[in-house]
Amino acid sequence: MFFYSRILPVSGAIPKPGQDISGTIWQQHMRSGEIALFCFDAGSGELLTSKGELPHIPVREHCMVFGSLYTARLSARGQVMTKPLMLCALYNKRGRWLATISREGETRRNPGLGLAWLIFQLPLMALYGTLVILASCAILGRPIRWQETSPQEINGLIAFGLLLGSAGRLLFEFGRRRLVLWHAQPALAAIGTQEREKLYRRLEKNGGSALLVPLDITLKRADIEWPSPGKYAEWAAVLQARGFVQFGAYFIPEAKGSLEFWLGCEHDLTVTIVSFPIRGMWLSAFTRYADASSFAVANKNATELDQHPSMKIVYLGPEATADAVLEEALRSRPEGVRRRPDVGNVLEDYRVAWRTYVEWRRQRGTTAEEYKRVDERRARAKAAGTSQH
């Protein structure tokens, strides 16, 4: 159906309203006939999420993709109506700018073409309406005898055909709008209802969510400003007391995240102190094995997504101490030939593990049950007055 929508990563390739663009990742993932909708701040021109928020991190830099120009334009008008300081730009698969919609109105690539189509619809509706009248007369056994019909009657027939065609056009528009609203009902339904379950199945079918996570990352040396210096100092003190050696602090530009590596070669254990915008700060201790599998323990909440078959993670929650994480990582890790972390492999192993997980997630997709669990977790967090991403 042309009513569907999905999201695609922008990956830094942000177009400017009114200008064409080419060679972007989001174009490569678009299908023929699809329309991409970008939301911008009308004042600053910055890219916004569909909720009208600044992305903050690359994974939230995305565009909405619709199955037709009609639904894309309808969604853009709805966005601007509810968020007057937003403007929306529409692009096709070739990166051609089609229209910009703001509170001042709509600017199209070819405004004359829209007017020409509007004018062309008048004779088209008259033709359709007239054909319906002629067909109805024939079915009823009262065909029109053209040799006995006066010019005035023919003009009246055409005029009535125009009225009938116009009524049909209005009925079509009404029906199409109702179909769009019907298709949007699952997204508006309450969590836990059967109607909401349709949304999860639709998301599973459309897929594409894993495309927002970068496939490859780079690790650049950096000085990290920890959002909670006290927490960092506490964790670092525990690691030092237990014989871990600080390896280095790095920044991941593709995800806007920061992490610091600590090596516990005596126990074949690697610890990272991680900080990501919106997602917060946590500590993770993991063991890698010779068969490329891994076992990790982290003091953060579970993501509610299924885990990679060979990458087991135990979530202890944000209240768990560094000592608790380390003890669980040593006590519960499975037997096997462990890969000892050292200065020559720790960074490359991290990059390989990241790519391995993202590749698996993209190939496998996200199931309806996973979408449901994530949705319910966010609802619980919202009800509790907290934020979980």
C-alpha positions in Angstrom: 0.0 0.0 0.0 1.2 3.5 -0.7 0.2 4.6 2.8 3.3 3.0 4.5 6.2 5.0 5.9 9.6 4.1 7.3 12.8 5.9 8.4 16.2 6.0 6.8 19.5 7.4 8.1 20.7 10.7 6.9 24.4 10.0 7.8 25.4 13.6 7.5 23.9 14.0 3.9 21.4 16.7 4.9 19.8 18.5 1.9 18.9 22.1 1.8 15.3 23.0 1.0 15.0 24.2 -2.5 18.2 22.5 -3.7 18.8 19.1 -5.3 21.2 16.5 -3.8 22.9 13.3 -5.1 25.0 10.4 -4.0 23.5 10.0 -0.5 23.0 6.8 1.5 19.3 7.5 2.1 18.8 7.7 -1.7 20.4 4.3 -2.1 17.9 2.7 0.3 14.9 4.4 -1.3 12.6 2.4 -3.6 11.2 3.7 -6.9 8.3 6.1 -6.3 9.1 6.8 -2.6 9.3 10.3 -1.3 11.7 11.4 1.5 10.5 14.0 4.0 13.0 16.1 6.0 12.1 18.3 8.9 14.0 21.5 9.6 13.9 24.4 12.1 12.4 27.3 10.1 14.7 29.8 11.8 18.1 28.1 12.0 17.7 25.6 9.2 18.9 22.7 11.5 17.6 19.2 10.9 14.9 18.1 13.3 13.4 14.7 14.2 9.8 14.1 13.3 9.0 15.1 16.8 10.5 18.5 16.3 13.6 17.8 18.4 17.3 18.3 17.6 18.9 14.9 16.8 21.9 15.3 19.2 23.4 12.0 18.0 23.8 10.7 14.4 21.5 7.7 15.0 18.6 10.1 15.4 19.5 12.0 12.1 16.9 10.5 9.9 14.3 11.2 7.2 10.8 9.8 6.9 10.1 7.9 3.7 6.6 7.5 2.3 5.2 5.3 -0.3 3.6 8.2 -2.3 3.8 11.9 -2.7 0.3 12.3 -1.4 1.0 10.7 2.0 4.3 12.6 2.2 2.7 15.9 1.5 -0.2 15.1 3.9 2.3 14.2 6.7 4.3 17.4 6.0 1.3 19.6 6.3 0.3 17.8 9.6 3.8 18.4 11.0 3.8 22.1 10.1 0.2 22.5 11.5 1.2 21.1 14.9 4.7 22.6 14.9 4.5 26.1 13.3 8.3 26.7 13.6 9.1 23.7 11.5 9.3 23.5 7.8 9.4 20.3 5.7 11.1 19.5 2.4 10.2 16.7 0.1 12.7 14.8 -2.2 12.4 11.9 -4.6 14.8 8.9 -5.0 17.0 10.9 -7.5 17.5 13.6 -4.8 15.4 16.1 -6.7 13.7 18.7 -4.4 10.0 18.6 -4.9 8.4 21.0 -2.4 8.9 22.9 0.8 6.0 23.2 3.2 5.9 25.8 6.0 3.4 27.9 7.9 3.6 30.4 5.0 2.4 27.8 2.6 3.9 25.4 0.0 6.6 26.1 -2.5 6.8 23.6 -5.3 9.5 22.8 -7.8 7.2 23.5 -10.7 4.3 25.6 -9.5 2.9 25.9 -13.0 2.7 22.2 -13.3 0.4 22.0 -10.4 -1.9 24.7 -11.8 -1.9 23.0 -15.2 -2.9 19.7 -13.6 -5.7 21.5 -11.7 -7.0 23.0 -14.9 -6.6 19.7 -16.8 -8.8 17.9 -14.2 -11.8 19.9 -15.2 -12.3 18.4 -18.6 -11.1 15.1 -17.3 -13.8 15.1 -14.6 -16.4 16.2 -17.2 -15.3 13.3 -19.4 -15.5 10.7 -16.6 -18.9 12.0 -15.5 -20.3 12.0 -19.0 -19.1 8.5 -19.7 -20.7 7.3 -16.4 -24.0 8.9 -17.6 -23.8 7.3 -21.0 -23.0 3.9 -19.5 -25.8 4.2 -17.1 -28.3 5.1 -19.8 -27.1 2.2 -21.9 -27.5 -0.2 -19.0 -31.0 1.0 -18.3 -31.9 0.5 -21.9 -32.3 4.2 -22.7 -29.2 5.0 -24.9 -28.9 8.5 -26.0 -29.8 9.1 -29.6 -27.3 11.7 -30.7 -29.1 12.5 -34.0 -32.1 13.6 -32.0 -30.1 15.5 -29.3 -29.8 19.3 -29.6 -26.6 21.2 -28.9 -28.2 22.7 -25.7 -28.9 19.1 -24.4 -25.3 18.0 -25.2 -24.0 21.0 -23.3 -26.3 20.2 -20.4 -25.1 16.6 -20.5 -21.5 17.7 -20.3 -22.2 20.1 -17.5 -24.0 17.4 -15.5 -21.1 15.1 -16.3 -18.7 17.7 -14.8 -20.8 17.9 -11.7 -20.9 14.1 -11.4 -17.2 13.9 -12.0 -16.5 16.6 -9.4 -18.6 14.7 -6.9 -16.7 11.5 -7.7 -13.4 13.4 -7.3 -14.5 14.7 -3.9 -15.6 11.2 -2.8 -12.3 9.8 -3.9 -10.4 12.4 -1.9 -12.6 11.8 1.1 -12.0 8.0 0.9 -8.3 8.4 0.4 -8.0 10.6 3.4 -10.1 8.2 5.5 -7.8 5.4 4.4 -4.7 7.3 5.6 -6.4 8.0 8.9 -7.3 4.3 9.2 -3.8 3.3 8.5 -2.5 5.6 11.2 -4.8 4.1 13.9 -2.3 1.5 15.2 0.3 4.2 15.9 -2.3 6.1 18.0 -3.7 3.1 19.8 -3.0 2.5 23.5 -0.1 0.2 24.4 -1.3 -3.3 25.1 -4.3 -3.3 22.7 -4.7 -5.5 19.7 -4.7 -2.4 17.4 -1.2 -1.5 18.8 0.0 -5.0 17.9 -0.6 -4.1 14.2 2.0 -1.4 14.5 4.6 -3.8 15.7 3.9 -6.2 12.8 4.0 -3.3 10.4 7.4 -2.1 11.7 8.8 -5.6 11.5 7.6 -5.8 7.9 9.0 -2.4 6.8 12.3 -2.9 8.6 15.1 -0.4 8.2 15.6 0.5 11.9 19.0 -1.1 12.1 20.2 1.1 9.2 20.3 4.0 11.6 23.2 2.5 13.5 26.5 3.0 11.6 28.1 -0.2 10.3 31.7 0.9 10.8 33.1 3.2 13.5 36.4 4.9 14.1 38.0 5.4 17.5 39.8 8.7 17.9 41.9 9.7 20.8 40.1 12.3 22.9 39.8 14.0 26.3 36.4 13.1 27.7 34.3 15.4 29.7 32.3 12.9 31.7 28.7 13.9 32.4 29.1 12.6 36.0 32.7 13.2 37.1 32.0 11.8 40.5 30.7 8.5 39.1 33.7 8.3 36.8 36.1 8.9 39.7 34.4 6.2 41.7 34.6 3.6 39.0 38.2 4.5 38.0 39.3 4.1 41.6 37.7 0.6 41.8 39.4 -0.4 38.6 42.8 0.8 39.7 42.4 -0.9 43.1 41.7 -4.2 41.3 44.7 -4.0 39.1 43.2 -2.7 35.8 45.4 -0.5 33.6 44.0 2.5 31.8 44.5 2.0 28.1 43.1 5.3 26.7 40.0 7.4 26.0 38.4 7.6 22.6 35.6 9.4 20.7 33.3 7.7 18.2 32.3 10.4 15.7 29.8 8.2 13.9 27.8 7.8 17.1 28.9 10.9 19.1 29.9 8.5 21.9 32.9 8.4 24.2 34.5 5.5 25.9 37.6 4.7 28.0 39.3 1.3 27.9 40.8 -0.4 31.0 42.7 -3.7 30.6 42.7 -6.5 33.1 45.1 -8.8 31.4 45.5 -11.0 34.5 41.8 -12.0 34.2 41.5 -11.7 30.4 39.0 -8.9 31.1 38.4 -5.6 29.3 36.4 -2.8 30.9 34.9 0.2 29.2 33.5 3.3 30.8 31.0 4.6 28.2 29.1 7.9 27.7 26.6 8.5 25.0 24.3 11.6 24.6 20.8 10.9 25.8 21.6 7.3 26.7 23.8 8.2 29.7 26.9 6.7 31.2 27.7 3.1 32.2 30.5 0.6 32.9 30.8 -2.6 31.0 33.2 -5.5 31.6 33.6 -8.2 28.9 35.6 -11.2 28.0 36.3 -12.1 24.4 37.0 -15.7 23.2 39.1 -17.3 20.5 35.9 -18.2 18.5 34.9 -14.4 18.4 32.2 -14.8 20.9 32.0 -12.6 24.0 30.4 -12.3 27.5 29.7 -8.9 29.0 28.2 -7.4 32.2 27.0 -3.8 32.3 25.4 -1.5 34.9 22.6 -0.3 32.6 19.1 -1.2 31.8 18.4 -3.9 29.3 17.7 -2.7 25.7 14.8 -5.2 25.3 16.3 -6.3 22.0 17.3 -9.9 21.4 21.0 -10.5 21.8 23.5 -11.6 19.2 23.8 -15.4 19.4 27.5 -15.2 20.3 27.5 -12.0 22.3 25.9 -12.5 25.7 25.3 -9.4 27.9 24.0 -9.4 31.4 22.4 -6.1 32.5 22.6 -5.3 36.2 20.8 -2.0 36.1 22.2 1.6 36.6 22.4 1.2 40.4 25.0 -1.6 40.3 28.5 -0.7 41.5 31.7 -1.2 39.6 32.6 -4.0 42.0 29.3 -5.8 41.3 29.9 -5.6 37.6 33.4 -7.0 37.9 32.4 -9.8 40.2 29.5 -10.9 38.0 31.8 -10.7 34.9 34.3 -13.1 36.5 31.8 -15.4 38.2 29.3 -16.0 35.4 31.4 -16.0 32.3 31.4 -19.3 30.4 34.4 -21.6 30.0 36.4 -21.4 26.8 39.6 -20.3 25.2 39.8 -16.6 26.2 41.4 -14.0 24.0 43.7 -11.9 26.2 43.3 -8.1 25.7 46.5 -6.1 24.9 47.5 -2.9 23.2 47.6 -4.6 19.8 44.1 -6.0 19.7 41.7 -4.1 22.0 40.7 -1.4 19.5 40.4 -3.6 16.5 38.4 -6.2 18.5 36.0 -3.5 19.5 35.5 -2.3 15.9 35.0 -5.8 14.7 32.5 -6.7 17.4 30.5 -3.5 16.6 30.4 -4.3 12.9 29.5 -8.0 13.6 26.6 -7.0 15.7 25.2 -4.4 13.3 25.6 -6.7 10.3 23.6 -9.4 12.2 21.0 -6.9 13.2 20.5 -5.7 9.7 20.3 -9.1 8.2 18.0 -10.5 10.9 15.8 -7.4 11.3 13.9 -6.4 14.4 10.9 -8.5 15.3 7.4 -7.4 16.3 8.0 -8.8 19.8 11.2 -6.6 20.1 9.3 -3.5 19.0 6.6 -4.4 21.6 9.1 -4.8 24.5 10.9 -1.5 23.6 7.6 0.3 23.3 6.4 -1.0 26.7 9.7 -0.1 28.4 9.5 3.5 27.1 5.9 3.7 28.4 7.0 2.5 31.8 9.9 5.0 31.9 7.6 7.8 30.9 5.1 6.9 33.5 7.9 6.9 36.1 9.1 10.3 35.0 12.4 9.0 33.6 13.9 8.7 30.1 15.1 5.5 28.6 16.4 5.2 25.0 
